[in-house]
Amino acid sequence: MSSEATAAPPRPLRADAQRNYDRILEVACDAFREHGVQTSLDDIAKRAGVGAGTLYRHFPNRDCLLAAALGEGRQALDQVVVTCLSREDAGEALNEWLIAVAVYLGSYDGLADSVAQAIHDDSSPLGTPCTALKASTATLLKRAQEAGAVRADVNADDLFVLASSLAWAADSNGYDHSDLRRLLTLVTVGLR
């Protein structure tokens, strides 16, 4: 019998531990929006009303906390995928998705850098959200390629790096969503 078959599912947190987890995550999301991803984890713990040990018990490092914070915004992004898949113009749907990913990855100052570092690190907790985003990107890319809107030699990893780069450009240069659309339009000419 394999160890996977006998492994017990994770136990739910006690009520007080769940409250602490939720409070830390709520405060972290606010702190990341206000001060960027390099905000002090000790300050997050203080604002959440818990000790640093409690924060690190739930989130052993910054990337664990960032991954959980990114999970908070995933529902809206998941809806964007559904909307994009229903669009008739597959090329434009892919563009909309890439802009949504760039906006998502730019939701916290410095997040694009953290994601860029985590993309090729299989042990990073940020890998899970990146994998999900790349899978959605691959689905929309395949659809656009089948429609003849994107070259066959483009791959989902390239587009994920492109979206991350757009997020970094917006973050570094104070660009807004209309600037992202303009930059993406410049790049997509090469994709077609």
N, C-alpha and C positions, 0 to 999 in steps of 0.2 A: 504494500500500500504506500503510495507516495505521500510525502510530507504535505503537499498541497491539499490532498484529499482530507487529511486529518487536521489541518490548521483551522483553528476556531476563528470565526469572524470577529472583527474588533468589537469590543464591548462599548456600549454607549457610555458617554460621559455622565458622571453624577450631575445632578441639577446645578450645584454651585460651580462645578468645573465647566459645564456648558455655558453658564452665564459669563464666567470669566473669559472663555474662548470668544464668545460672541462680542463681548465688550471690547476686548483687545482688537479684534478684527474691525469693529466699527470705528474705533479711535484711530487705528492704523490707516484705514482708508481715508479718513479726514486728514490725518497728518501727511500722508503721501500726496494728497491733492494740494495741501497748503504749502508744504516744504520740500516736496520731492522724495524720491526713494532713499536718499541718504540721511533722512531725518533720524534722530537718535532713537534707538529702540528702548533705551532706558526712559526717555521722555514719553514714549508711547505707553510704557508700563505705568508710569506715574499718572498720566492723563486717564488711563483706564482704571486706576485705583487698585492696581495689583503690584506685587513685587516683581522684580526682574526675573527671579526664578520661575514664577508662574508663567510669564511670557515665554521664556525659553523652554519650559516644559511642553507648552503647546506648539511653539514655533522655534525649533532649535537654531535657526539662523535667519538672516534677512530674506534670503530667497524663498524659504518656506512661508514666511509671512507675506511676501509679495505674491507668491503663487495663490495663496488663499484670498488675498485682496483682488487679484485678477478674476478669480472664480466668482466674486460678487457681481462683476459686470458682464459675465458670460451670457446671461439670459437674453439681454438685448442684442448681443452679437449673434446668438443662435437664431434669433428672429430675422436678422438681416440675411442670413444664409437662406432661410425659407423664402423670403421675399425675392432674393436674387435668383433662386432656382425657378421661380414662377415667372420671371421676366422673359419676354419673347426674344429680346436682343441679348444673346449670350455674351457677346463682347462687352457691352455696356454693363451687364450684370457683374461680370468679373471686375470691371473698373470700380463699380460701386462697392463691391466686397473689399477690394484693395484699399480704398479710401476708408472704409469702416475699420479695417484692421489697423491702418495707420493712426486713425483717431484713437482707437482702443489702446494701442501701444504708446500713444502719446498722452494718455490720461493722467500720468504722473510724471513730473519733471525727472528726467534721468532713467525712466523705465526702458526706453529704447536701448540705452547702453547695457542695462542689465540683461535684457532679452538677447541682445547681440552676443554677449559673453556666454549665455546659457544655451544658445542654439546648438552648439556642437559638444556640449557637456552632458552626456547621458545621465550623469549622477545628479544634475541640478534639478531641484524641485520645479523650476520654471519650465523644464522640458515637457511636462504634461500639458500645460496650457498651450505651449508652442506646437506640440504634436497635434492637438485638436484643431488649432488654427490652420496648420499646414494641410490636414486632411480635408477641411472644408475648401481651402484654396485649390487643392488638387481636383476636387469634384467640379468646382466652377471652371477651372482651367480646362479640364477634359471636355466639358460641354462647349466652351468657347472654341477649342481647337476643332471639335467635330463640326461646328458651325462655320469653320473657316475664318474665324475672327482673330485667331492667334496662331503664330507659327508653331509647327510641330516640335521644334527643338527647344521650346521653352518648358521649364519644369516648375513644379510647385515650390521647391526650395528657393529657386531664383526669385519667384514672385514674393515669397515670404520675406526674403532679404530686402527686396525692393520696398515692400510695405514698411518694414522696420526702418529702412533708410529714410523713407518719407517722414516717418514719425520723428526720427532723429533730427531731420532738417527743420521740421515744424518746431520742435522743442528748442533747437539751438538758435533759430532765427526769428522766432515769434510769428511764424506763419499761422494762418487760420485755415478753415476748411476749404475756402475758395482757392487759396494758394495751393493746397494739396491737390485739388482737382486739376489746376493748371499744370503743376509739376507732373502729375500722373499722365496727363494728356501728352506732354512732351515725350515721356518715356514710352507710352503705348504705341506711338508711331513706329518705334523699332520692334515692337512685339508682333506687329501685323504682317 
